[in-house]
Amino acid sequence: MSVSGVGSRNTYIYNAQTGKLSSKDGEKDSFVDYFNGDIRGDEDDSLNGFDRARKADIENLIEVWRQFDSTLLNEPGKEEYEITTEFVDAVTSTVQVDGERIFTCYNAGFFTRIDPSVLFYKEEPFQTHEHKEYDPSDNSVNIAVGDVFDLGNGYRLRVGEDEVYGEGYRRNNGENDEKLKALAWGLGALIHFAQGQWSGVMLEVGDKMASESGRSDMLGGITPMLLELLRQLGVDTDREFILNGTKCEVRNGKIREAGNHWGAPRAVREEAIRKYEEEMSRPLSETNAKKS
């Protein structure tokens, strides 16, 4: 048995009558012994955190999913089923039954590796310094440091190193000034989001602030203004688009990172998953010794 990790794919035979696993080729397998309770996880140095997660995935398939589908692992006259597991990454795995039915499992344990203070945003300068005009081939655009957006009414937005500045503020024009201020904050939040530094939830914070301003033209929040700005740049916001290298989509009127099930900013999430993978890769014997 090889040491488990990201990309590991293993197939076993599950006997629904005995509740036991066996290796497909009949050879001795440490994970099979571990699953069947013949050994503890810390009794074999080849077993690690991925094997503990694999065991939980199969047990959840057997105990939990079968409650939702009584036919799962319960076909008349059939005792043995082929179960295949695969780790897509440290926190995403799949379990397949007889090569047909795939269940995707998500492990939120990596959140324990995230400092709560950066769960939704991480204060860092903007990283995109290369401007890129709209590219219709992939519905993409870059908003970079130094970009200036003329709003056509004497107001401008200028992208600085770590925030967006509104320019053109005028005396006795408080309402438009407030709208410019809100849009500047929102564009800065959007850039941070597109660079994986802020969660899309932060855009909703701006929406809430704008809606509470009492201004009738801002009751919809900042997001509609940002979407209009993107459309003026050529972006088709009705389908998946790429902003500063990040695949985005609009879900229920909110801008989100496409494929992000977790909500945490990409940069924060990736760092936490890396640390989690390192922990998962440790042998169970070493992990248990560390706990004791």
Phi and psi restraints in degrees (value plus and minus 20) as a CYANA .aco file:
   2 SER   PHI    -102.8   -62.8
   2 SER   PSI     140.5   180.5
   3 VAL   PHI     -90.7   -50.7
   3 VAL   PSI     113.7   153.7
   4 SER   PHI     -96.8   -56.8
   4 SER   PSI     132.1   172.1
   5 GLY   PHI    -191.7  -151.7
   5 GLY   PSI    -190.7  -150.7
   6 VAL   PHI     -80.1   -40.1
   6 VAL   PSI     110.8   150.8
   7 GLY   PHI      73.9   113.9
   7 GLY   PSI     -29.7    10.3
   8 SER   PHI     -83.5   -43.5
   8 SER   PSI     113.2   153.2
   9 ARG   PHI    -150.6  -110.6
   9 ARG   PSI     102.2   142.2
  10 ASN   PHI    -155.0  -115.0
  10 ASN   PSI     123.5   163.5
  11 THR   PHI    -141.2  -101.2
  11 THR   PSI     114.0   154.0
  12 TYR   PHI    -150.9  -110.9
  12 TYR   PSI     146.3   186.3
  13 ILE   PHI    -128.7   -88.7
  13 ILE   PSI     104.5   144.5
  14 TYR   PHI    -128.5   -88.5
  14 TYR   PSI     108.3   148.3
  15 ASN   PHI    -117.6   -77.6
  15 ASN   PSI      92.4   132.4
  16 ALA   PHI     -88.0   -48.0
  16 ALA   PSI     -41.0    -1.0
  17 GLN   PHI    -100.4   -60.4
  17 GLN   PSI     -63.3   -23.3
  18 THR   PHI    -111.7   -71.7
  18 THR   PSI     -39.6     0.4
  19 GLY   PHI      53.5    93.5
  19 GLY   PSI      -1.8    38.2
  20 LYS   PHI    -128.0   -88.0
  20 LYS   PSI     133.9   173.9
  21 LEU   PHI    -120.5   -80.5
  21 LEU   PSI     137.2   177.2
  22 SER   PHI    -163.7  -123.7
  22 SER   PSI     136.0   176.0
  23 SER   PHI     -93.1   -53.1
  23 SER   PSI     130.6   170.6
  24 LYS   PHI     -86.9   -46.9
  24 LYS   PSI     -54.4   -14.4
  25 ASP   PHI    -112.5   -72.5
  25 ASP   PSI     -19.0    21.0
  26 GLY   PHI      62.1   102.1
  26 GLY   PSI     -22.7    17.3
  27 GLU   PHI     -98.3   -58.3
  27 GLU   PSI     138.7   178.7
  28 LYS   PHI     -85.5   -45.5
  28 LYS   PSI     117.7   157.7
  29 ASP   PHI    -160.3  -120.3
  29 ASP   PSI     104.6   144.6
  30 SER   PHI     -82.8   -42.8
  30 SER   PSI     -58.1   -18.1
  31 PHE   PHI     -85.0   -45.0
  31 PHE   PSI     -58.4   -18.4
  32 VAL   PHI     -80.9   -40.9
  32 VAL   PSI     -64.5   -24.5
  33 ASP   PHI     -83.5   -43.5
  33 ASP   PSI     -58.3   -18.3
  34 TYR   PHI     -87.2   -47.2
  34 TYR   PSI     -64.9   -24.9
  35 PHE   PHI     -83.7   -43.7
  35 PHE   PSI     -61.7   -21.7
  36 ASN   PHI     -97.9   -57.9
  36 ASN   PSI     -24.4    15.6
  37 GLY   PHI      63.6   103.6
  37 GLY   PSI      -7.5    32.5
  38 ASP   PHI     -97.8   -57.8
  38 ASP   PSI     -45.3    -5.3
  39 ILE   PHI    -158.4  -118.4
  39 ILE   PSI     137.6   177.6
  40 ARG   PHI    -104.2   -64.2
  40 ARG   PSI     140.1   180.1
  41 GLY   PHI     -82.2   -42.2
  41 GLY   PSI     -49.6    -9.6
  42 ASP   PHI    -106.8   -66.8
  42 ASP   PSI     -13.0    27.0
  43 GLU   PHI    -113.8   -73.8
  43 GLU   PSI     -19.9    20.1
  44 ASP   PHI    -161.6  -121.6
  44 ASP   PSI     101.6   141.6
  45 ASP   PHI     -90.0   -50.0
  45 ASP   PSI     -30.6     9.4
  46 SER   PHI    -101.7   -61.7
  46 SER   PSI     -33.5     6.5
  47 LEU   PHI    -107.8   -67.8
  47 LEU   PSI     114.2   154.2
  48 ASN   PHI    -155.3  -115.3
  48 ASN   PSI    -187.8  -147.8
  49 GLY   PHI     -81.7   -41.7
  49 GLY   PSI     -49.7    -9.7
  50 PHE   PHI     -85.6   -45.6
  50 PHE   PSI     -55.9   -15.9
  51 ASP   PHI     -89.4   -49.4
  51 ASP   PSI     -57.1   -17.1
  52 ARG   PHI     -81.8   -41.8
  52 ARG   PSI     -61.7   -21.7
  53 ALA   PHI     -88.0   -48.0
  53 ALA   PSI     -58.4   -18.4
  54 ARG   PHI     -82.6   -42.6
  54 ARG   PSI     -62.3   -22.3
  55 LYS   PHI     -80.3   -40.3
  55 LYS   PSI     -64.8   -24.8
  56 ALA   PHI     -84.5   -44.5
  56 ALA   PSI     -58.3   -18.3
  57 ASP   PHI     -82.1   -42.1
  57 ASP   PSI     -65.8   -25.8
  58 ILE   PHI     -87.8   -47.8
  58 ILE   PSI     -60.4   -20.4
  59 GLU   PHI     -83.5   -43.5
  59 GLU   PSI     -59.0   -19.0
  60 ASN   PHI     -85.4   -45.4
  60 ASN   PSI     -59.4   -19.4
  61 LEU   PHI     -78.9   -38.9
  61 LEU   PSI     -65.7   -25.7
  62 ILE   PHI     -90.4   -50.4
  62 ILE   PSI     -65.5   -25.5
  63 GLU   PHI    -109.0   -69.0
  63 GLU   PSI     -62.3   -22.3
  64 VAL   PHI    -108.2   -68.2
  64 VAL   PSI     -75.3   -35.3
  65 TRP   PHI     -84.7   -44.7
  65 TRP   PSI     -50.6   -10.6
  66 ARG   PHI     -86.9   -46.9
  66 ARG   PSI     -43.3    -3.3
  67 GLN   PHI     -87.8   -47.8
  67 GLN   PSI     -48.7    -8.7
  68 PHE   PHI    -108.1   -68.1
  68 PHE   PSI     -42.7    -2.7
  69 ASP   PHI    -157.6  -117.6
  69 ASP   PSI      81.7   121.7
  70 SER   PHI     -87.7   -47.7
  70 SER   PSI     -35.4     4.6
  71 THR   PHI    -103.8   -63.8
  71 THR   PSI     -33.7     6.3
  72 LEU   PHI     -87.4   -47.4
  72 LEU   PSI     104.4   144.4
  73 LEU   PHI      37.6    77.6
  73 LEU   PSI      10.4    50.4
  74 ASN   PHI    -165.4  -125.4
  74 ASN   PSI      19.8    59.8
  75 GLU   PHI     -99.3   -59.3
  75 GLU   PSI     119.7   159.7
  76 PRO   PHI     -77.0   -37.0
  76 PRO   PSI     110.3   150.3
  77 GLY   PHI      55.3    95.3
  77 GLY   PSI     -13.2    26.8
  78 LYS   PHI    -138.4   -98.4
  78 LYS   PSI     111.4   151.4
  79 GLU   PHI    -129.7   -89.7
  79 GLU   PSI     -55.0   -15.0
  80 GLU   PHI    -127.2   -87.2
  80 GLU   PSI     118.6   158.6
  81 TYR   PHI    -152.2  -112.2
  81 TYR   PSI     125.6   165.6
  82 GLU   PHI    -111.9   -71.9
  82 GLU   PSI     102.0   142.0
  83 ILE   PHI    -135.4   -95.4
  83 ILE   PSI     105.1   145.1
  84 THR   PHI    -137.3   -97.3
  84 THR   PSI     110.2   150.2
  85 THR   PHI    -136.4   -96.4
  85 THR   PSI     127.7   167.7
  86 GLU   PHI    -169.0  -129.0
  86 GLU   PSI     118.7   158.7
  87 PHE   PHI    -117.1   -77.1
  87 PHE   PSI      91.9   131.9
  88 VAL   PHI     -91.3   -51.3
  88 VAL   PSI     -65.9   -25.9
  89 ASP   PHI    -171.8  -131.8
  89 ASP   PSI    -191.8  -151.8
  90 ALA   PHI     -84.4   -44.4
  90 ALA   PSI     -41.5    -1.5
  91 VAL   PHI    -140.4  -100.4
  91 VAL   PSI     -16.3    23.7
  92 THR   PHI    -151.3  -111.3
  92 THR   PSI     106.2   146.2
  93 SER   PHI    -159.2  -119.2
  93 SER   PSI     143.3   183.3
  94 THR   PHI    -147.0  -107.0
  94 THR   PSI     130.2   170.2
  95 VAL   PHI    -147.3  -107.3
  95 VAL   PSI     108.0   148.0
  96 GLN   PHI    -141.2  -101.2
  96 GLN   PSI     116.5   156.5
  97 VAL   PHI    -131.5   -91.5
  97 VAL   PSI     101.9   141.9
  98 ASP   PHI      32.9    72.9
  98 ASP   PSI      13.2    53.2
  99 GLY   PHI      49.0    89.0
  99 GLY   PSI      -7.1    32.9
 100 GLU   PHI    -144.5  -104.5
 100 GLU   PSI     -68.9   -28.9
 101 ARG   PHI    -121.9   -81.9
 101 ARG   PSI      97.5   137.5
 102 ILE   PHI    -130.7   -90.7
 102 ILE   PSI     111.8   151.8
 103 PHE   PHI    -134.7   -94.7
 103 PHE   PSI     110.3   150.3
 104 THR   PHI    -118.9   -78.9
 104 THR   PSI     111.8   151.8
 105 CYS   PHI    -136.4   -96.4
 105 CYS   PSI     113.1   153.1
 106 TYR   PHI    -135.6   -95.6
 106 TYR   PSI     111.0   151.0
 107 ASN   PHI    -129.9   -89.9
 107 ASN   PSI      93.1   133.1
 108 ALA   PHI    -105.0   -65.0
 108 ALA   PSI      -9.9    30.1
 109 GLY   PHI     -80.3   -40.3
 109 GLY   PSI     -44.6    -4.6
 110 PHE   PHI     -85.5   -45.5
 110 PHE   PSI     -38.0     2.0
 111 PHE   PHI     -81.9   -41.9
 111 PHE   PSI     -43.4    -3.4
 112 THR   PHI     -89.4   -49.4
 112 THR   PSI     -33.3     6.7
 113 ARG   PHI    -112.3   -72.3
 113 ARG   PSI     -18.2    21.8
 114 ILE   PHI    -120.0   -80.0
 114 ILE   PSI     108.9   148.9
 115 ASP   PHI     -84.7   -44.7
 115 ASP   PSI     102.1   142.1
 116 PRO   PHI     -72.5   -32.5
 116 PRO   PSI     -47.4    -7.4
 117 SER   PHI     -90.5   -50.5
 117 SER   PSI     -37.2     2.8
 118 VAL   PHI    -136.6   -96.6
 118 VAL   PSI      -2.1    37.9
 119 LEU   PHI     -82.4   -42.4
 119 LEU   PSI     -54.5   -14.5
 120 PHE   PHI    -133.0   -93.0
 120 PHE   PSI     -42.8    -2.8
 121 TYR   PHI    -177.5  -137.5
 121 TYR   PSI     128.6   168.6
 122 LYS   PHI    -147.0  -107.0
 122 LYS   PSI     101.3   141.3
 123 GLU   PHI     -95.6   -55.6
 123 GLU   PSI      85.6   125.6
 124 GLU   PHI    -164.4  -124.4
 124 GLU   PSI     134.3   174.3
 125 PRO   PHI     -84.8   -44.8
 125 PRO   PSI     140.6   180.6
 126 PHE   PHI     -81.9   -41.9
 126 PHE   PSI     126.0   166.0
 127 GLN   PHI    -127.0   -87.0
 127 GLN   PSI     -37.5     2.5
 128 THR   PHI    -108.9   -68.9
 128 THR   PSI      94.4   134.4
 129 HIS   PHI    -135.0   -95.0
 129 HIS   PSI     -21.7    18.3
 130 GLU   PHI    -126.7   -86.7
 130 GLU   PSI      91.9   131.9
 131 HIS   PHI     -90.9   -50.9
 131 HIS   PSI     121.0   161.0
 132 LYS   PHI    -160.1  -120.1
 132 LYS   PSI     102.4   142.4
 133 GLU   PHI     -86.4   -46.4
 133 GLU   PSI     145.5   185.5
 134 TYR   PHI     -79.2   -39.2
 134 TYR   PSI     112.6   152.6
 135 ASP   PHI    -135.5   -95.5
 135 ASP   PSI      88.4   128.4
 136 PRO   PHI     -87.6   -47.6
 136 PRO   PSI     -38.4     1.6
 137 SER   PHI     -84.8   -44.8
 137 SER   PSI     -52.0   -12.0
 138 ASP   PHI    -150.9  -110.9
 138 ASP   PSI      -6.7    33.3
 139 ASN   PHI      36.9    76.9
 139 ASN   PSI      29.7    69.7
 140 SER   PHI    -144.4  -104.4
 140 SER   PSI     137.8   177.8
 141 VAL   PHI    -178.6  -138.6
 141 VAL   PSI     133.6   173.6
 142 ASN   PHI    -134.9   -94.9
 142 ASN   PSI     114.6   154.6
 143 ILE   PHI    -129.0   -89.0
 143 ILE   PSI      95.9   135.9
 144 ALA   PHI    -139.7   -99.7
 144 ALA   PSI     143.6   183.6
 145 VAL   PHI     -76.4   -36.4
 145 VAL   PSI     110.3   150.3
 146 GLY   PHI      80.3   120.3
 146 GLY   PSI     -34.4     5.6
 147 ASP   PHI     -86.0   -46.0
 147 ASP   PSI     122.1   162.1
 148 VAL   PHI    -146.1  -106.1
 148 VAL   PSI     111.7   151.7
 149 PHE   PHI    -136.0   -96.0
 149 PHE   PSI      95.8   135.8
 150 ASP   PHI    -106.0   -66.0
 150 ASP   PSI      97.7   137.7
 151 LEU   PHI    -103.4   -63.4
 151 LEU   PSI     -21.2    18.8
 152 GLY   PHI      60.3   100.3
 152 GLY   PSI     -13.4    26.6
 153 ASN   PHI    -151.4  -111.4
 153 ASN   PSI       6.3    46.3
 154 GLY   PHI      69.8   109.8
 154 GLY   PSI     -24.9    15.1
 155 TYR   PHI    -125.8   -85.8
 155 TYR   PSI     130.3   170.3
 156 ARG   PHI    -158.5  -118.5
 156 ARG   PSI     137.8   177.8
 157 LEU   PHI    -137.8   -97.8
 157 LEU   PSI     109.0   149.0
 158 ARG   PHI    -142.3  -102.3
 158 ARG   PSI     107.8   147.8
 159 VAL   PHI    -105.3   -65.3
 159 VAL   PSI      93.7   133.7
 160 GLY   PHI    -108.8   -68.8
 160 GLY   PSI    -182.2  -142.2
 161 GLU   PHI     -93.6   -53.6
 161 GLU   PSI     -52.3   -12.3
 162 ASP   PHI    -162.2  -122.2
 162 ASP   PSI     -13.6    26.4
 163 GLU   PHI    -180.1  -140.1
 163 GLU   PSI     146.6   186.6
 164 VAL   PHI    -123.7   -83.7
 164 VAL   PSI     112.9   152.9
 165 TYR   PHI    -126.5   -86.5
 165 TYR   PSI     118.3   158.3
 166 GLY   PHI    -109.2   -69.2
 166 GLY   PSI     118.2   158.2
 167 GLU   PHI    -148.4  -108.4
 167 GLU   PSI     123.6   163.6
 168 GLY   PHI      86.2   126.2
 168 GLY   PSI      -4.7    35.3
 169 TYR   PHI     -78.8   -38.8
 169 TYR   PSI     118.9   158.9
 170 ARG   PHI    -149.8  -109.8
 170 ARG   PSI     130.4   170.4
 171 ARG   PHI     -87.7   -47.7
 171 ARG   PSI     127.7   167.7
 172 ASN   PHI      42.2    82.2
 172 ASN   PSI       5.9    45.9
 173 ASN   PHI    -154.8  -114.8
 173 ASN   PSI      29.9    69.9
 174 GLY   PHI     -79.5   -39.5
 174 GLY   PSI     -58.3   -18.3
 175 GLU   PHI     -83.6   -43.6
 175 GLU   PSI     -68.0   -28.0
 176 ASN   PHI     -87.2   -47.2
 176 ASN   PSI     -54.6   -14.6
 177 ASP   PHI     -83.7   -43.7
 177 ASP   PSI     -61.0   -21.0
 178 GLU   PHI     -85.6   -45.6
 178 GLU   PSI     -58.2   -18.2
 179 LYS   PHI     -86.1   -46.1
 179 LYS   PSI     -60.1   -20.1
 180 LEU   PHI     -83.9   -43.9
 180 LEU   PSI     -62.7   -22.7
 181 LYS   PHI     -80.2   -40.2
 181 LYS   PSI     -64.6   -24.6
 182 ALA   PHI     -84.5   -44.5
 182 ALA   PSI     -61.7   -21.7
 183 LEU   PHI     -87.7   -47.7
 183 LEU   PSI     -57.5   -17.5
 184 ALA   PHI     -81.9   -41.9
 184 ALA   PSI     -65.5   -25.5
 185 TRP   PHI     -82.2   -42.2
 185 TRP   PSI     -62.9   -22.9
 186 GLY   PHI     -84.2   -44.2
 186 GLY   PSI     -61.3   -21.3
 187 LEU   PHI     -85.8   -45.8
 187 LEU   PSI     -59.2   -19.2
 188 GLY   PHI     -81.5   -41.5
 188 GLY   PSI     -62.5   -22.5
 189 ALA   PHI     -83.8   -43.8
 189 ALA   PSI     -58.0   -18.0
 190 LEU   PHI     -85.5   -45.5
 190 LEU   PSI     -60.4   -20.4
 191 ILE   PHI     -85.7   -45.7
 191 ILE   PSI     -65.7   -25.7
 192 HIS   PHI     -78.3   -38.3
 192 HIS   PSI     -60.9   -20.9
 193 PHE   PHI     -82.4   -42.4
 193 PHE   PSI     -66.3   -26.3
 194 ALA   PHI     -86.6   -46.6
 194 ALA   PSI     -41.0    -1.0
 195 GLN   PHI    -115.7   -75.7
 195 GLN   PSI     -12.7    27.3
 196 GLY   PHI      57.9    97.9
 196 GLY   PSI      -6.2    33.8
 197 GLN   PHI    -113.3   -73.3
 197 GLN   PSI     -50.3   -10.3
 198 TRP   PHI    -142.0  -102.0
 198 TRP   PSI     128.1   168.1
 199 SER   PHI     -95.6   -55.6
 199 SER   PSI     133.0   173.0
 200 GLY   PHI     -81.8   -41.8
 200 GLY   PSI     -39.8     0.2
 201 VAL   PHI     -80.5   -40.5
 201 VAL   PSI     -49.9    -9.9
 202 MET   PHI     -83.9   -43.9
 202 MET   PSI     -49.7    -9.7
 203 LEU   PHI     -84.9   -44.9
 203 LEU   PSI     -52.6   -12.6
 204 GLU   PHI     -89.9   -49.9
 204 GLU   PSI     -49.2    -9.2
 205 VAL   PHI     -80.6   -40.6
 205 VAL   PSI     -63.9   -23.9
 206 GLY   PHI     -84.3   -44.3
 206 GLY   PSI     -58.5   -18.5
 207 ASP   PHI     -80.1   -40.1
 207 ASP   PSI     -63.5   -23.5
 208 LYS   PHI     -85.5   -45.5
 208 LYS   PSI     -63.2   -23.2
 209 MET   PHI     -82.0   -42.0
 209 MET   PSI     -63.0   -23.0
 210 ALA   PHI     -86.1   -46.1
 210 ALA   PSI     -62.2   -22.2
 211 SER   PHI     -85.2   -45.2
 211 SER   PSI     -50.6   -10.6
 212 GLU   PHI    -103.5   -63.5
 212 GLU   PSI     -20.2    19.8
 213 SER   PHI     -93.6   -53.6
 213 SER   PSI     -38.3     1.7
 214 GLY   PHI      66.3   106.3
 214 GLY   PSI     -22.5    17.5
 215 ARG   PHI    -101.1   -61.1
 215 ARG   PSI     107.3   147.3
 216 SER   PHI     -84.5   -44.5
 216 SER   PSI     -50.9   -10.9
 217 ASP   PHI    -103.4   -63.4
 217 ASP   PSI     -19.5    20.5
 218 MET   PHI    -143.2  -103.2
 218 MET   PSI      -9.8    30.2
 219 LEU   PHI     -83.8   -43.8
 219 LEU   PSI     -46.7    -6.7
 220 GLY   PHI     -97.6   -57.6
 220 GLY   PSI     -27.2    12.8
 221 GLY   PHI      71.7   111.7
 221 GLY   PSI    -192.6  -152.6
 222 ILE   PHI    -103.3   -63.3
 222 ILE   PSI     -51.0   -11.0
 223 THR   PHI     -74.5   -34.5
 223 THR   PSI     -65.2   -25.2
 224 PRO   PHI     -78.5   -38.5
 224 PRO   PSI     -56.3   -16.3
 225 MET   PHI     -88.2   -48.2
 225 MET   PSI     -58.6   -18.6
 226 LEU   PHI     -86.7   -46.7
 226 LEU   PSI     -60.9   -20.9
 227 LEU   PHI     -83.9   -43.9
 227 LEU   PSI     -58.2   -18.2
 228 GLU   PHI     -85.1   -45.1
 228 GLU   PSI     -60.6   -20.6
 229 LEU   PHI     -81.9   -41.9
 229 LEU   PSI     -63.3   -23.3
 230 LEU   PHI     -83.3   -43.3
 230 LEU   PSI     -59.8   -19.8
 231 ARG   PHI     -85.3   -45.3
 231 ARG   PSI     -55.9   -15.9
 232 GLN   PHI     -86.5   -46.5
 232 GLN   PSI     -46.0    -6.0
 233 LEU   PHI     -99.7   -59.7
 233 LEU   PSI     -27.0    13.0
 234 GLY   PHI      89.2   129.2
 234 GLY   PSI     -27.7    12.3
 235 VAL   PHI     -90.9   -50.9
 235 VAL   PSI     114.2   154.2
 236 ASP   PHI    -109.8   -69.8
 236 ASP   PSI      80.3   120.3
 237 THR   PHI    -101.7   -61.7
 237 THR   PSI     -21.5    18.5
 238 ASP   PHI    -102.9   -62.9
 238 ASP   PSI     -25.3    14.7
 239 ARG   PHI    -157.4  -117.4
 239 ARG   PSI     155.0   195.0
 240 GLU   PHI     -78.4   -38.4
 240 GLU   PSI     114.5   154.5
 241 PHE   PHI    -154.6  -114.6
 241 PHE   PSI     145.1   185.1
 242 ILE   PHI    -136.5   -96.5
 242 ILE   PSI     100.5   140.5
 243 LEU   PHI    -139.3   -99.3
 243 LEU   PSI      98.3   138.3
 244 ASN   PHI      31.8    71.8
 244 ASN   PSI      19.2    59.2
 245 GLY   PHI      66.4   106.4
 245 GLY   PSI     -23.7    16.3
 246 THR   PHI    -124.0   -84.0
 246 THR   PSI     110.0   150.0
 247 LYS   PHI     -94.4   -54.4
 247 LYS   PSI     103.5   143.5
 248 CYS   PHI    -142.9  -102.9
 248 CYS   PSI     141.0   181.0
 249 GLU   PHI    -171.4  -131.4
 249 GLU   PSI     140.3   180.3
 250 VAL   PHI    -125.2   -85.2
 250 VAL   PSI      96.2   136.2
 251 ARG   PHI    -138.6   -98.6
 251 ARG   PSI      99.9   139.9
 252 ASN   PHI      33.1    73.1
 252 ASN   PSI      19.9    59.9
 253 GLY   PHI      59.3    99.3
 253 GLY   PSI     -17.1    22.9
 254 LYS   PHI    -131.5   -91.5
 254 LYS   PSI     121.7   161.7
 255 ILE   PHI    -103.1   -63.1
 255 ILE   PSI     105.9   145.9
 256 ARG   PHI    -156.1  -116.1
 256 ARG   PSI     138.6   178.6
 257 GLU   PHI     -97.8   -57.8
 257 GLU   PSI     104.8   144.8
 258 ALA   PHI     -82.2   -42.2
 258 ALA   PSI     111.5   151.5
 259 GLY   PHI      61.6   101.6
 259 GLY   PSI     -21.1    18.9
 260 ASN   PHI    -107.4   -67.4
 260 ASN   PSI      88.4   128.4
 261 HIS   PHI    -109.6   -69.6
 261 HIS   PSI     -28.0    12.0
 262 TRP   PHI    -120.5   -80.5
 262 TRP   PSI     -49.4    -9.4
 263 GLY   PHI      70.2   110.2
 263 GLY   PSI     -53.2   -13.2
 264 ALA   PHI     -86.5   -46.5
 264 ALA   PSI     128.2   168.2
 265 PRO   PHI     -75.8   -35.8
 265 PRO   PSI     125.8   165.8
 266 ARG   PHI     -77.3   -37.3
 266 ARG   PSI     -67.9   -27.9
 267 ALA   PHI     -81.7   -41.7
 267 ALA   PSI     -61.4   -21.4
 268 VAL   PHI     -87.5   -47.5
 268 VAL   PSI     -64.1   -24.1
 269 ARG   PHI     -82.0   -42.0
 269 ARG   PSI     -65.5   -25.5
 270 GLU   PHI     -84.6   -44.6
 270 GLU   PSI     -58.9   -18.9
 271 GLU   PHI     -85.3   -45.3
 271 GLU   PSI     -62.7   -22.7
 272 ALA   PHI     -85.7   -45.7
 272 ALA   PSI     -60.9   -20.9
 273 ILE   PHI     -85.6   -45.6
 273 ILE   PSI     -57.8   -17.8
 274 ARG   PHI     -80.6   -40.6
 274 ARG   PSI     -65.3   -25.3
 275 LYS   PHI     -85.3   -45.3
 275 LYS   PSI     -57.2   -17.2
 276 TYR   PHI     -86.8   -46.8
 276 TYR   PSI     -59.5   -19.5
 277 GLU   PHI     -83.0   -43.0
 277 GLU   PSI     -59.8   -19.8
 278 GLU   PHI     -81.1   -41.1
 278 GLU   PSI     -61.1   -21.1
 279 GLU   PHI     -87.2   -47.2
 279 GLU   PSI     -62.6   -22.6
 280 MET   PHI     -84.0   -44.0
 280 MET   PSI     -48.9    -8.9
 281 SER   PHI     -97.3   -57.3
 281 SER   PSI     -33.3     6.7
 282 ARG   PHI     -90.6   -50.6
 282 ARG   PSI     120.1   160.1
 283 PRO   PHI     -78.0   -38.0
 283 PRO   PSI     126.1   166.1
 284 LEU   PHI     -82.0   -42.0
 284 LEU   PSI     -51.0   -11.0
 285 SER   PHI     -83.8   -43.8
 285 SER   PSI     -60.3   -20.3
 286 GLU   PHI     -90.4   -50.4
 286 GLU   PSI     -60.5   -20.5
 287 THR   PHI     -83.4   -43.4
 287 THR   PSI     -65.7   -25.7
 288 ASN   PHI     -86.6   -46.6
 288 ASN   PSI     -56.6   -16.6
 289 ALA   PHI     -85.4   -45.4
 289 ALA   PSI     -57.3   -17.3
 290 LYS   PHI     -85.7   -45.7
 290 LYS   PSI     -59.3   -19.3
 291 LYS   PHI     -88.2   -48.2
 291 LYS   PSI     -57.1   -17.1
